[in-house]
Amino acid sequence: MKKFTYEARDSATNKIIKSDIQAESEHSAAKLLNEQGYIPLKIEADDESSNPIKQLANRITTKDRIVFMRQLATLIGAGLPLAQSMRTVVEQTQNKRMKAVVEDIIVDIEGGQQLSVAFSKHPDAFDQVVIALVSAGEVSGTLDDALKRIAAQQEKDAAVMRKIRGALVYPLIVLAVIALVIVYMLIAVVPQVEQLYEDLGQNLPLLTQIMVNAANFLMTFWWVVVLVIVIGGYFFLQWTKTESGIRSLDAFKLNVPMFKNMFRKLYMSRFTRTGQTLLSTGVAMLDMLHITARSVNNTYVSASIERAAEKVKGGKALSSALKPEDYILPMVPQMIKIGEQSGKIDDMMGKTAQIYEDELDEEIKAISTAIEPILMVVLAVVAGGMVGAILFPIYSLVDTIGA
């Protein structure tokens, strides 16, 4: 989605309006304006929207969404009209991109559109779960409760993701330190050992010679190394955006040793938490399954949920439909079956989500505890090998000179 600034005439009042709009292209922006009852006079791409650095700086974060939902729910719950509540929220919004989105939504609302429809025009800010919950809240007259549920769910999901990132960041930092130590030893220490051997007219041991060759290559062709890393990183990121790349990464997460249980529990907690939130707001079962399939963020788990949805559509109970699926953990259909018998599927999905969230906490702690000694062994082996390759030839020289 790109940001465009526009100047348009309101066909109803004949007034000139200047504002911003989010759209895929200039043509899409003009189409959206026409749908809102405006006649476009000028549409220009915002420079910030075409600058990837500024885009990153102004991206809409989970915190921005949560604060927006909480503020809007409070104001609507206090009895303020929706448009007035939105205007109050936009005055307190710090993120420029979020502010532009909210301003566009205000224009849509004042033009007579529903909030869920206005949200659906900004998929980069509001996903399918948010739109479904808002739509259900509008129908039932409990929009403020729906917004609170959205904020609560996003807070829980964000908390889980923070813990997982924390578990993954530590080993990456240690590996980066190991790489820096290797580079420093190759550049600063190894050349001195080579010079010492040259001065004494001795041949280097094989391991030390390999390190010297690596050091010479790194100092001479460092730009090649940097270029390969940058180009390789770029093509890897592009590959992760392709269908095959996404499927490969999703399969890796579900099967990678040590981390696979953590990821599987993450997807199950996300599925059951989202399902509980949707069902409790009045969203139909099939709609809930289709929306959660898109929200779990894993193609294989999504496919399992979609297959279950087809079975439910054919008359099967949800627990029976989910049971044979490979990527649905056994406790999920078991708990849902209890919910089906008691008539409280949403409550049981919520309890299931809480169980998996608690288990995720323990899983993350266990992984963090197990990774530390492994990384220490790796660091010791690498550092010991480097030091041995440097000290061994020095001791050999001492013995030769002594002899």
Secondary structure, DSSP 8 states (H G I E B T S, - for coil): -EEEEEEEEETTT--EEEEEEEESSHHHHHHHHHHTTEEEEEEEE-HHHH-HHHHHHT---HHHHHHHHHHHHHHHHTT--HHHHHHHHHHH---HHHHHHHHHHHHHHHTT--HHHHHHT-TTTS-HHHHHHHHHHHHHT-HHHHHHHHHHHHHHHHHHHHHHHHHHHHHHHHHHHHHHHHHHIIIIIHHHHHHHHHHHT----HHHHHHHHHHHHHHHSHHHHHHHHHHHHHHHHHHHTSHHHHHHHHHHHHH-TTTHHHHHHHHHHHHHHHHHHHHHTT--HHHHHHHHHHHS--HHHHHHHHHHHHHHHTT--HHHHHTT-TTS-THHHHHHHHHHHHT-HHHHHHHHHHHHHHHHHHHHHHHHHHHHHHHHHHHHHHHHHHHHHHHHHHHHHHHHHH-
